[in-house]
């Protein structure tokens, strides 16, 4: 016997734009119902009821949506907008589907098991978040498991073709794409500045010695150029021509 689908009641709304804020304060969640051959219809749903529903359904879970008490129609929760601070739903799109038409969706990947290369070698697990598949609405998987127990070293790789994808859907993601691997830990090489510091120290000592000699009135070496002048000529006169 088929399992009953989750249901959600909706009511048409005339209030649009920024005015929907007071609907939220009244416990109503603005939404839109749309789909093949169906006009886009602004509706509201009970915010608490939807919050409970979304905790148990995923992007590929079919739900029955009834507008103004009319006959329910199968739909998917296509998109949910959240408040960036409170993380509460602000708006939801409900996409009506035809049970005889295939859909292209992204199915979330769920990691299972433990990667030895992470636990014992200190690596970091890198993996895909979802797979893209096409299939009939009631055949779409809720999730695809990714066992990582085989990742025992940094050379081990799990590819998309290694995952168990239901046979009644078509895999659209490249089968040769890497689904998971463990990256080695990053090693930071510290520079050893000892030699550079010693060289800089010697240059500083030499500079200080020269400054001390100048302050004590030590004459410059023969042929040296005094600051701001030209080399001294015979008899201590400047080499410039008068």
N, C-alpha and C positions, 0 to 999 in steps of 0.2 A: 504494500500500500504506500503510495507516494507520501512524503512528508509535507505537511501543510507549510506553505510559504509564510514568512512574516508579513504582516499587513500594516498599512499606514493610512489613516483617514486625513483627507484634505478638504479645504473649503475655498471656494473662489474668493478673491479679494479685489477690491476696486482701488485700494490705497497703494500708491506707487512712490518711487523715489525716496527722498529723505524722510517722508512722513511715516515710513514703516517703523521708525524708531519706537513709536509708542506701542506698536504691535508687539515688539520684543519685550517691552516693559510689562505688557499684559500677559506674557507667557506664550506668545505666538511666534512661530518662526516663518519668515517669508520664504517662499519657494516658487519654483516654476516647473510645470509639467509640460513636456514636449516629446516629440517622437515622429516616426514615419507616418505621414498622412494626418497628423494631429496638429492643430494650431497650438502655439505656445500659450499656456494658460497660467496667469499669476494666481497663486494659491497661498494659503497658510496651513501649517501643521502644528500640532501641539509640541512645543519645544521640549518638554520633559519626555513625551512619548518618543520623539525622534532621538533624543539623547540615549535613551535605553536601547532603541533599535540599532543605532550605529555601533554600539559596543559589541554587537553579536553578528553584524553583517560586514562583508567586505565589498570591494569594488565589483566583484562578479557575482554577488548574491542577489538572486531575484526576490523582489518583494511585490506584494499586491497593493496597488494604490487605488483608492476610491475617492472621487471628487464629488462633494455634495451628496454623499450617500448613494451614488449611482454604482453600476456594476464595476467591480475591481478589474484593473488591467495590470499585467506584469510590467515591472519597471526595474531599472538599476539606479542606484544612487551614483550619479555621474560626477558631481563636483560639490564640495562643501567649502564655503568660505568661513574662516574663523576670525574672531577678534584676536589681534596680535598680542594683546596683553593678557586678557582673561581666558583666551583659548576656548571661548564659547562659540557655537555655530551662529553665524549671522545670516546665511542664506544657503539654500540647497537646490541643486538641479536634479530633477527626477526624469530619467529618460525612459519613455515607453518603448517596449520592444515587441517585435513580432516573433513568435516562437518558431516560425519556419525560416527565418532569415538569420544567416550567420553574422556574428559580430567579431570585430577585432578588438581585443582588450589586452591590458597588461596585468599579468597574474603575479602577485607578490611571491618572492622566494623566502623560505623559512630555513634557516641554518639549523641542522641537528648534529648531535655528536660533538666530539672534542678533537681538535687538531693538535697532534703531538708536537708539531713544529712550533706551535704557539705556547703550549704548556711547558715544554722542556727546553726549547731553543730560544725562547723569548721573541719570536717573530710576531708579525701583525697580520691577521686574516684580512684579505681583500676579496670581495665577492660581489656578484651582481645583485641588484635589489629586486628585479622582476624579469619575467620572460614575456615576450609578445606572442600571443596565440590567436587563432581564429576558430570559431565553432558556434554551434547553436546555443542559444541562451541557457537552456537547461543542461548543457553538457560542459559548460565552462568550469574549470577547477577553481576552488576557493584559494588554493595555495599550491606551491610546488616545493617539495622538500629538497634540501641540499645537504646530504651527509658529508661531513668533512673529516671523518675518522682516518681516511686514507692519506691525509696530508701529513706525512711523517717527517718530511724534510723540505728544504726550500726549492728543490727541483720538482717536487710533486705538483701536478696540475689536474684540476677537474674541469672538463669542458661541458658545454651545454648538452652535447649528445649523450653524456653520461648520466643525465638526470632522467627521472621517471616521469615522462609527460604522457598524460592519458591518450590512448589511441584514437579517441573520438574527437580530438581537436587537432588542428594543423599548427605545427611550430613555425613561427615566422622569424624568430631570432636565429642568427647564424649558428648552426650546430658546432662549428669549430671554435666559436668564441670561448675564451676562458671564463668559466663560471666562478672558479675560486682557486686561490693559491695563497701561500703564506710568504710574506715579504720579510727578509732578514732585518734584524735591528740596525738602526743607523748608528755608525761609529763616528763620534766626533774626535778629530785629531787636534790635540792642543799644540799650539806653536811654542817652541822653546826660545824665548827671546834673550837668553843669557848672553850669547856671543854679541848680539847687537847692543845690548845694554853696556857690556864691557867696552865695546868700541866707542860708543857715545860718551862713556865716562872718561876715557883717555882724551878724547877731543875736548871735552869740557875742561879737564885739568890743564891742557896745553893752552887753551884760550884764557883761562884765569891767570896762568903764569905770564903770558904776554901782556895782559892788562896790568898786572902788578908792576912789571918792568917799566911800562910807559908812565905809570903814575909816579914811580921813583925817579924819573928824569933820565933814564938810560937812553943815550943817543941812538938813533937808528943806525943800522949797519951801513957801511960804505956803499954808495950807489943806490941806497933805498930811497923811495919816494915819500917825502913827508906828506901827511894828510893835507889835501887841497892844493898841492904844489907840484913842481917838476923836479927831477933829480938835481941835487946841488952840484954846481960846477966847481972848478979849482978856486981855492981860497974861500970856499963856503958860500959863494954867490950863486944866485939862481942861474940856471942854464938859459934863461930867456934873453933875448937880444934887446938891449936898450935902444 
